[in-house]
Amino acid sequence: MFDIALVRFLPSDTRIKFISLRWVAMVLSLLGIIGSIYIFSTKNLNYGLDFKGGTVWEFHLDQDPTNADLDAFRQLGPELNLGELAIQTIAQAGDKAQAIRLSVPKQSALEGDDNDDRAQQLALESVRAAVINLYPEVSKLENTLSVQVLGTKVSGELKVKGAMAVILALIMVLLYIWVRFEWQFGLGAVIALAHDVILTIGVFSLTALEFNLSIVAAILTIVGYSLNDTVIVYDRIRENLRKYKKKPLEDVLNLSINDTLSRTIMTSFTTLLALTALYIWGGPGLNGFAFAMIWGVFVGTYSSVFVASPVLLLLGVNKARLQK
Protein backbone atom coordinates (compact mmCIF):
# COMPACT_ATOMS: atom_id res chain seq x y z
CA MET A 1 0.00 0.00 0.00
CA PHE A 2 1.27 3.47 -0.90
CA ASP A 3 2.20 5.46 2.20
CA ILE A 4 1.03 9.06 2.01
CA ALA A 5 1.77 9.96 5.63
CA LEU A 6 2.42 13.68 5.99
CA VAL A 7 5.68 13.06 7.83
CA ARG A 8 7.11 11.52 4.61
CA PHE A 9 6.90 14.91 2.93
CA LEU A 10 8.86 16.65 5.72
CA PRO A 11 12.64 16.31 5.98
CA SER A 12 13.75 14.74 9.25
CA ASP A 13 17.34 16.01 9.22
CA THR A 14 17.02 19.75 8.55
CA ARG A 15 19.94 21.93 9.52
CA ILE A 16 18.45 25.42 9.14
CA LYS A 17 20.38 28.10 11.03
CA PHE A 18 17.37 29.77 12.69
CA ILE A 19 19.40 31.57 15.35
CA SER A 20 21.49 33.40 12.74
CA LEU A 21 18.24 35.10 11.68
CA ARG A 22 17.54 36.37 15.19
CA TRP A 23 18.44 40.00 14.46
CA VAL A 24 16.11 40.14 11.46
CA ALA A 25 13.37 38.52 13.54
CA MET A 26 14.04 40.93 16.39
CA VAL A 27 13.62 43.95 14.12
CA LEU A 28 10.39 42.54 12.67
CA SER A 29 9.01 41.74 16.12
CA LEU A 30 9.90 45.16 17.52
CA LEU A 31 8.28 46.87 14.55
CA GLY A 32 5.18 44.72 15.02
CA ILE A 33 5.00 45.47 18.76
CA ILE A 34 5.55 49.21 18.32
CA GLY A 35 3.01 49.31 15.49
CA SER A 36 0.46 47.36 17.56
CA ILE A 37 0.86 49.67 20.55
CA TYR A 38 0.56 52.75 18.32
CA ILE A 39 -2.58 51.47 16.56
CA PHE A 40 -4.15 50.46 19.89
CA SER A 41 -3.41 53.87 21.44
CA THR A 42 -4.85 55.76 18.46
CA LYS A 43 -7.74 53.54 17.30
CA ASN A 44 -8.36 51.43 20.42
CA LEU A 45 -10.41 48.24 20.03
CA ASN A 46 -13.88 47.79 18.61
CA TYR A 47 -15.33 46.58 21.90
CA GLY A 48 -18.40 44.38 21.74
CA LEU A 49 -21.43 44.39 23.97
CA ASP A 50 -19.53 42.58 26.75
CA PHE A 51 -17.24 45.59 27.22
CA LYS A 52 -19.42 48.50 26.07
CA GLY A 53 -22.73 47.60 27.66
CA GLY A 54 -26.12 47.37 25.99
CA THR A 55 -29.31 45.34 25.99
CA VAL A 56 -29.78 41.62 25.38
CA TRP A 57 -33.23 40.51 24.19
CA GLU A 58 -34.03 36.80 24.01
CA PHE A 59 -37.08 35.63 22.09
CA HIS A 60 -38.18 32.84 19.79
CA LEU A 61 -40.11 32.47 16.58
CA ASP A 62 -42.72 29.83 15.93
CA GLN A 63 -40.14 27.82 14.00
CA ASP A 64 -36.37 27.39 14.03
CA PRO A 65 -34.70 30.46 12.50
CA THR A 66 -32.99 29.99 9.14
CA ASN A 67 -29.78 31.68 7.99
CA ALA A 68 -31.96 34.09 6.00
CA ASP A 69 -33.82 35.01 9.20
CA LEU A 70 -30.57 35.68 11.07
CA ASP A 71 -29.22 37.78 8.18
CA ALA A 72 -32.44 39.83 8.23
CA PHE A 73 -31.94 40.52 11.95
CA ARG A 74 -28.32 41.55 11.41
CA GLN A 75 -29.33 44.10 8.77
CA LEU A 76 -31.62 45.88 11.23
CA GLY A 77 -28.71 47.48 13.11
CA PRO A 78 -27.31 49.49 10.16
CA GLU A 79 -30.83 50.24 8.88
CA LEU A 80 -31.83 51.74 12.25
CA ASN A 81 -28.42 53.47 12.76
CA LEU A 82 -27.83 51.47 15.94
CA GLY A 83 -24.55 49.81 14.99
CA GLU A 84 -24.01 46.11 14.44
CA LEU A 85 -26.39 43.79 16.30
CA ALA A 86 -24.96 40.55 17.69
CA ILE A 87 -27.14 37.51 16.93
CA GLN A 88 -26.97 34.06 18.55
CA THR A 89 -29.27 31.05 18.49
CA ILE A 90 -29.97 29.13 21.70
CA ALA A 91 -31.25 25.56 21.85
CA GLN A 92 -34.29 25.05 24.07
CA ALA A 93 -35.57 21.95 25.84
CA GLY A 94 -38.59 20.11 24.50
CA ASP A 95 -40.25 20.83 21.17
CA LYS A 96 -39.77 24.58 21.31
CA ALA A 97 -38.04 26.34 18.44
CA GLN A 98 -34.53 27.66 18.94
CA ALA A 99 -34.42 30.94 20.80
CA ILE A 100 -32.68 34.01 19.40
CA ARG A 101 -30.40 36.21 21.49
CA LEU A 102 -30.23 39.67 19.97
CA SER A 103 -27.76 42.16 21.49
CA VAL A 104 -28.24 45.89 20.97
CA PRO A 105 -25.04 47.89 21.68
CA LYS A 106 -25.12 50.74 24.18
CA GLN A 107 -26.56 53.93 22.73
CA SER A 108 -25.50 57.46 23.68
CA ALA A 109 -28.16 60.02 24.56
CA LEU A 110 -29.29 62.30 21.77
CA GLU A 111 -28.28 65.95 21.77
CA GLY A 112 -30.37 67.85 24.30
CA ASP A 113 -31.14 64.67 26.25
CA ASP A 114 -28.62 63.45 28.82
CA ASN A 115 -30.46 60.22 29.65
CA ASP A 116 -28.50 57.29 28.24
CA ASP A 117 -30.98 54.78 29.69
CA ARG A 118 -33.80 56.42 27.75
CA ALA A 119 -31.72 56.25 24.56
CA GLN A 120 -31.11 52.55 25.16
CA GLN A 121 -34.81 51.93 25.75
CA LEU A 122 -35.74 53.76 22.54
CA ALA A 123 -33.17 51.71 20.62
CA LEU A 124 -34.61 48.45 21.94
CA GLU A 125 -38.15 49.57 21.12
CA SER A 126 -37.18 50.43 17.56
CA VAL A 127 -35.53 47.01 17.14
CA ARG A 128 -38.58 45.25 18.60
CA ALA A 129 -40.89 47.12 16.23
CA ALA A 130 -38.72 46.20 13.23
CA VAL A 131 -38.55 42.52 14.26
CA ILE A 132 -42.33 42.36 14.84
CA ASN A 133 -42.83 43.92 11.42
CA LEU A 134 -40.87 41.00 9.93
CA TYR A 135 -42.24 38.30 12.25
CA PRO A 136 -45.60 39.25 13.83
CA GLU A 137 -45.59 36.24 16.16
CA VAL A 138 -42.80 37.89 18.21
CA SER A 139 -45.42 40.34 19.55
CA LYS A 140 -46.88 37.52 21.66
CA LEU A 141 -45.90 37.92 25.30
CA GLU A 142 -44.89 34.27 25.65
CA ASN A 143 -42.41 34.59 22.76
CA THR A 144 -40.21 37.01 24.73
CA LEU A 145 -37.99 35.06 27.10
CA SER A 146 -35.98 37.83 28.77
CA VAL A 147 -34.62 41.36 28.43
CA GLN A 148 -31.35 42.12 30.22
CA VAL A 149 -29.45 45.39 30.42
CA LEU A 150 -25.65 45.21 30.67
CA GLY A 151 -24.61 48.48 32.28
CA THR A 152 -21.36 50.40 31.91
CA LYS A 153 -20.19 49.37 35.39
CA VAL A 154 -20.59 45.66 34.65
CA SER A 155 -18.95 45.96 31.23
CA GLY A 156 -16.07 47.92 32.81
CA GLU A 157 -15.56 45.13 35.36
CA LEU A 158 -15.51 42.55 32.57
CA LYS A 159 -12.84 44.57 30.75
CA VAL A 160 -10.65 44.69 33.87
CA LYS A 161 -11.17 40.99 34.63
CA GLY A 162 -10.36 40.05 31.04
CA ALA A 163 -7.06 41.96 31.21
CA MET A 164 -6.27 40.44 34.61
CA ALA A 165 -6.91 36.93 33.25
CA VAL A 166 -4.28 37.44 30.54
CA ILE A 167 -1.75 39.02 32.94
CA LEU A 168 -2.21 36.28 35.56
CA ALA A 169 -1.79 33.64 32.84
CA LEU A 170 1.58 35.16 31.88
CA ILE A 171 2.69 35.30 35.54
CA MET A 172 1.75 31.66 36.14
CA VAL A 173 3.62 30.67 32.98
CA LEU A 174 6.72 32.48 34.25
CA LEU A 175 6.54 30.62 37.58
CA TYR A 176 5.92 27.24 35.94
CA ILE A 177 8.82 27.50 33.47
CA TRP A 178 11.08 28.93 36.18
CA VAL A 179 10.46 25.89 38.40
CA ARG A 180 10.71 23.35 35.57
CA PHE A 181 13.75 24.84 33.82
CA GLU A 182 15.66 28.01 34.77
CA TRP A 183 14.65 31.65 35.14
CA GLN A 184 16.07 32.43 31.68
CA PHE A 185 13.66 29.93 30.15
CA GLY A 186 10.75 31.40 32.10
CA LEU A 187 11.55 34.95 31.04
CA GLY A 188 12.02 33.85 27.43
CA ALA A 189 8.63 32.11 27.41
CA VAL A 190 6.85 35.14 28.90
CA ILE A 191 8.50 37.50 26.40
CA ALA A 192 7.33 35.25 23.57
CA LEU A 193 3.78 35.04 24.95
CA ALA A 194 3.57 38.80 25.58
CA HIS A 195 4.77 39.26 21.98
CA ASP A 196 1.89 37.06 20.75
CA VAL A 197 -0.75 38.84 22.88
CA ILE A 198 0.38 42.34 21.83
CA LEU A 199 0.41 41.44 18.12
CA THR A 200 -3.05 39.87 18.42
CA ILE A 201 -4.46 42.99 20.05
CA GLY A 202 -2.76 45.09 17.37
CA VAL A 203 -4.41 43.06 14.59
CA PHE A 204 -7.84 43.51 16.18
CA SER A 205 -7.21 47.26 16.51
CA LEU A 206 -6.11 47.45 12.87
CA THR A 207 -8.99 45.40 11.44
CA ALA A 208 -11.64 46.87 13.80
CA LEU A 209 -13.08 43.38 14.33
CA GLU A 210 -15.36 43.12 17.35
CA PHE A 211 -13.44 42.44 20.56
CA ASN A 212 -15.54 40.57 23.13
CA LEU A 213 -15.16 37.91 25.81
CA SER A 214 -14.81 35.15 23.22
CA ILE A 215 -11.70 36.94 21.90
CA VAL A 216 -10.29 37.05 25.44
CA ALA A 217 -10.87 33.28 25.56
CA ALA A 218 -9.09 33.00 22.19
CA ILE A 219 -6.10 34.99 23.52
CA LEU A 220 -5.83 32.69 26.54
CA THR A 221 -6.00 29.72 24.18
CA ILE A 222 -3.24 31.28 22.06
CA VAL A 223 -1.14 31.60 25.22
CA GLY A 224 -1.67 27.89 25.90
CA TYR A 225 -0.89 26.85 22.32
CA SER A 226 2.24 28.99 22.08
CA LEU A 227 3.42 27.84 25.51
CA ASN A 228 3.02 24.19 24.52
CA ASP A 229 5.14 24.78 21.41
CA THR A 230 7.76 26.71 23.39
CA VAL A 231 8.01 24.11 26.16
CA ILE A 232 8.62 21.33 23.61
CA VAL A 233 11.48 23.31 22.06
CA TYR A 234 12.85 24.17 25.52
CA ASP A 235 12.70 20.54 26.62
CA ARG A 236 14.71 19.51 23.56
CA ILE A 237 17.22 22.33 24.27
CA ARG A 238 17.72 21.06 27.82
CA GLU A 239 18.10 17.50 26.55
CA ASN A 240 20.67 18.52 23.92
CA LEU A 241 22.61 20.64 26.43
CA ARG A 242 23.13 17.48 28.46
CA LYS A 243 23.92 15.41 25.37
CA TYR A 244 26.32 17.85 23.65
CA LYS A 245 28.22 19.39 26.53
CA LYS A 246 30.95 20.99 24.42
CA LYS A 247 28.76 22.45 21.67
CA PRO A 248 28.27 26.24 21.63
CA LEU A 249 24.85 27.35 22.85
CA GLU A 250 23.91 28.73 19.42
CA ASP A 251 24.53 25.36 17.78
CA VAL A 252 22.48 23.58 20.46
CA LEU A 253 19.59 26.00 19.92
CA ASN A 254 19.66 25.47 16.15
CA LEU A 255 19.84 21.70 16.58
CA SER A 256 16.92 21.67 19.03
CA ILE A 257 14.67 23.79 16.81
CA ASN A 258 15.44 21.56 13.82
CA ASP A 259 14.79 18.43 15.88
CA THR A 260 11.26 19.65 16.70
CA LEU A 261 10.58 21.34 13.33
CA SER A 262 8.64 18.44 11.82
CA ARG A 263 6.38 18.23 14.87
CA THR A 264 5.87 22.01 14.87
CA ILE A 265 4.87 22.11 11.19
CA MET A 266 2.47 19.17 11.44
CA THR A 267 0.81 20.48 14.60
CA SER A 268 0.38 23.98 13.18
CA PHE A 269 -0.89 22.67 9.84
CA THR A 270 -3.53 20.34 11.29
CA THR A 271 -4.67 23.02 13.76
CA LEU A 272 -5.01 25.53 10.93
CA LEU A 273 -7.12 23.08 8.93
CA ALA A 274 -9.64 22.82 11.77
CA LEU A 275 -9.64 26.57 12.44
CA THR A 276 -10.07 27.44 8.76
CA ALA A 277 -13.12 25.18 8.57
CA LEU A 278 -14.47 26.82 11.72
CA TYR A 279 -13.91 30.28 10.25
CA ILE A 280 -15.58 29.45 6.92
CA TRP A 281 -18.54 27.40 8.15
CA GLY A 282 -18.81 28.34 11.82
CA GLY A 283 -21.01 31.36 11.20
CA PRO A 284 -20.64 35.01 12.30
CA GLY A 285 -20.77 34.08 15.98
CA LEU A 286 -17.49 32.13 15.73
CA ASN A 287 -15.68 34.16 13.06
CA GLY A 288 -13.90 36.43 15.53
CA PHE A 289 -12.74 33.56 17.72
CA ALA A 290 -11.57 31.50 14.72
CA PHE A 291 -9.73 34.48 13.20
CA ALA A 292 -7.94 35.18 16.49
CA MET A 293 -6.90 31.54 16.76
CA ILE A 294 -5.66 31.36 13.15
CA TRP A 295 -3.55 34.46 13.73
CA GLY A 296 -2.41 33.02 17.08
CA VAL A 297 -1.17 29.79 15.48
CA PHE A 298 1.00 31.79 13.08
CA VAL A 299 2.49 34.16 15.67
CA GLY A 300 2.76 31.40 18.29
CA THR A 301 4.77 29.18 15.95
CA TYR A 302 6.93 32.13 14.90
CA SER A 303 7.61 33.25 18.48
CA SER A 304 8.57 29.78 19.73
CA VAL A 305 11.30 29.64 17.08
CA PHE A 306 12.41 33.24 16.58
CA VAL A 307 11.65 34.84 19.98
CA ALA A 308 11.68 32.32 22.82
CA SER A 309 14.84 30.48 21.72
CA PRO A 310 17.02 33.49 20.75
CA VAL A 311 16.19 35.13 24.09
CA LEU A 312 18.12 32.31 25.78
CA LEU A 313 21.20 33.30 23.78
CA LEU A 314 20.86 36.92 24.94
CA LEU A 315 20.24 36.05 28.60
CA GLY A 316 22.73 33.22 28.78
CA VAL A 317 22.05 29.78 30.23
CA ASN A 318 23.71 28.04 33.16
CA LYS A 319 24.90 25.06 31.12
CA ALA A 320 26.77 23.47 34.01
CA ARG A 321 23.60 23.32 36.15
CA LEU A 322 21.47 21.95 33.33
CA GLN A 323 24.07 19.31 32.47
CA LYS A 324 23.98 17.77 35.94
N, C-alpha and C positions, 0 to 999 in steps of 0.2 A: 504494500500500500504506500502511496506517495505521501511523504510527511510534509505538511505545510505549516508546521508549528512556527509561530512568529519568531521564536528565539533563533531559528535557523537563518533568518534574514538579518540578524544583528551580529556584528563581529564580537567575539568573546575575548579578544586580546588587543583591544585598542590601546594606544599609547599617546593619546592627545595631551598636549601640555596646557591644561586648563589654567594652572596657576600663573603661567607667563602672560596670560591675558588679564590678570587681575587689575592692572592699572586702567585698561580700557573699560573693564566692567565697573570699576570704581567711579570713573568719570560719568558713565551712563547712569549709574545708580544715584549719584549725587545730583545730576541734572534732573532725574525723575523725581527725587525727593523734594528738591527746591521748587520745581515746577508744580508738584502736587500741593505743597504748602501755600504757594502763591495763589493758585487757582482756588483753593479752599478758602483762603482769607479774603479773596475778592468776590467770588461767586457764591461761596458757602455750598451747602447741600440742598437738594430738593427734598426736604423732609416730608414724609408721608403723614397720614392721619395720626399715627402712633406718637409722633413727636410734635405735631402742630396743634392737635386737638381738632374736634369736629363732632359730628353726629353720626351714629351708626343706627340704621333702620333695618330690622329683620322682618321679612314678610314672605309669603309664598303665594304662588299662582295656583290655579286649579289643576295644573299639570306640570310635569318636570320642565324647567326652562331649557330651551335649545340655545345653541351658539348664537343664532340670530337674535333671540330675546336678549341675551347678555350684551351683544353688540349694541342693540337699541338702547339699553340702559346706559352704556358707557357714553353714547353720543349726547345724552341729556346734559352732562356737565358743561361741555363747550357751548351747546345751544343756549343754555340758561346763564352763561357767563359765571359759572360757579367753580371753574377749574375741573380737573379730572376726577371722576368718581371712581372709587375702588369697588369692584364687584366680586363677590365670592358666593359659591353655592354650598349649602350645608345639608347633609343627609339627615333625614328625620326618621324616627322609629315608626313602625307600622306601615300603612298604605298611603301615608301622606306624601304629597309631592315634595321635592327638594325645596328647602327654604333658600331665600336670596338675602345675602348681607350686603347692603348698599351703604357705603361710607361717604358722607358729604364733608369735604374739608372745611376747616374753620373759616368763617367769613368775617371780614372787618366791617365795622359800622359804616353806614353811608355818611356822606358829608352833612353836617348839621344834626347828626344823631350819634351820640356817644355810647349807645347801648349795643355792645357786641352780641349779647345773648339774643336780643331782638332780631339782629341781622341773621344769626344762625337759625332762629325759628322761621323767619321768612324764607330762608334758603331751603329748609326742609319742606316747608309747605309748597313751595314752587316745584320741588322735585316730586312730592307726592301727587300733586295735581297732574304733572306731566305723565307719571307712571299710570295713574288711574285713567288718563285719557287713552293710553295705549292698551291697558288691561283693566277694564271696569271691575273685575272681580276683586281687585285689591282694595276697593272701597269698603268691602265687608269687614266688620270689626274683628271677626275671628281670623282673618287672613294676616293681620298685623301681629307679629310675635313679640317684638320689643322695640323700644326706642331708647338709646343710651347716648348721653352726652359725655364726651371726653374733653374735660376742661384743660386750660393752659397749665395749671399746676400739676395735674397728673401727667400730661405729656412732657412737661419739664423734668419730672422725676424719672420718667422712662428714659429720657435722653441721658441724664446723669448716670443712671444704673447701667445703661448700655455701654457707656464709656468706661465705667468702673469694671464691668465684666471683661472687657478687652485688656485693660491695664492689669487686673488681677491675674488673668491668664498668662500674660507675659512674665509677671513676677514669679508665678508658680513654676513656669518653664525654667526660669533662671535657677531657682532653687533645686529643681529636679536634676537638671544637667550638671549643676555644680556638685551635687552629691554623687551622681553616677560617674562623672568624669573628673574634670578640673574646672576651676573658675573661668579659665580662658575659653573652654568649650561652652560654658553656660552663657558667657557674655557674647560669644560669637553667634549662638543660637538666637538670643534675644535681639541682637542687632539685625539678623536676617529676618526675624518675624516682624519686628517693627518696620523694617523696609517694606515687607509685603503689605502690612496694614496701611501704611501711609500711601503707597502707590494705589491701593484699592480705593481708598477714600478720594484720592486725586482723580481717578477715572470716573467715579460717580459725580464728583463736582464738575468735571469737564463735560460729561455727557448729559448732565441734569436728569439722570434716571432717578426714580423715586427711591428715597432712602428710608426704610422702615425697619421694624424689629426683625423681619425675616432676613434683611441684609446684615444686621448685627449677628444673627445666627450664622449666616454665610461666612462672615469674617472670622468668627470663632472656629468654624469648620476649616477655613483656610489655615488658621494658626495650627490646628491639629494635623492637617495634611502636610504642611511644610515642615513641622517639627518631626513628623515620622520620617520624612525623607532625609532631614538633616541628621537625625540620630543614627540612621543606618550608615550614612557616610562617616559620621564620627566614630561609630563602633568599628568600622573597617580601618579607620586611621589608627585607632588605639591598637588594634590587632596587628597592623603592619609595623607600628613603632616597636612592638615587642619582637616581631619577626625579623625586621631589618634594622638592627641596632646602630649600624654604622652609616646608613643612608642619610643624606641631608633631608631636612624636614620638607623642603619643597618637592623633592622626588617622592617622598612617602605620600604627600597629599595628592600629587598627580596619580600615583599608582592606585590609591584608595578610591578616588573618584572614578577612574577607569574600571576598577573592579566592580563597582556598583552601577556603572552606566547602563548596562543592559536592563537591569531591574528597574532603574529610574525611568527609562524610555517606555518600557512595557506598562508600568504602572500608570504613568501619565497618559499614555495613549488610550488605554482601556477606560480610564476615568473620564477622559474627554469624550469618548464615544457615548457613554451614558449621559453625561451632562449636555452634550449637543442634542441628543434625542429629547431630553427634558426641556431644553430651551425651545426647540422647534414645536414639539407636540404637547408640552405641559400647560399651555394656555397663559394668558396675561398674568394670572396670579403667581406663577412660578418663574416668569421670565427674568425678573430682577435677581432672584436667588440663583438661578442657573447661570446668568451672566457673571455674577460675582464669583461663583465657583469656577467657571471656565477661566476667567482672568486669574483667579487665585492659583490654579494648577500651573499656569505658565510662569507667574512670578515666583511661586513657591519652588518650582523645579530650578529656575534660574538662580534664586538666592541660595539654595542648598549647595550649588556648585560654585558660583562666582562671588558669594558674599560670606556665607558661614565658614567655608574652608579657608579662603585667603585671610580672614580675620585672625585665624590661628597663627599664620605666618607673621602677622604684624605684632601680635601680643606675645608670641613666643610660647613654647610648651615645655613643661618640665619632663623631658624625655626620660631622665633617670628614674623618676617616680613612676611613670607609666610603664616602664620596662621591668619593674619588679615582679 
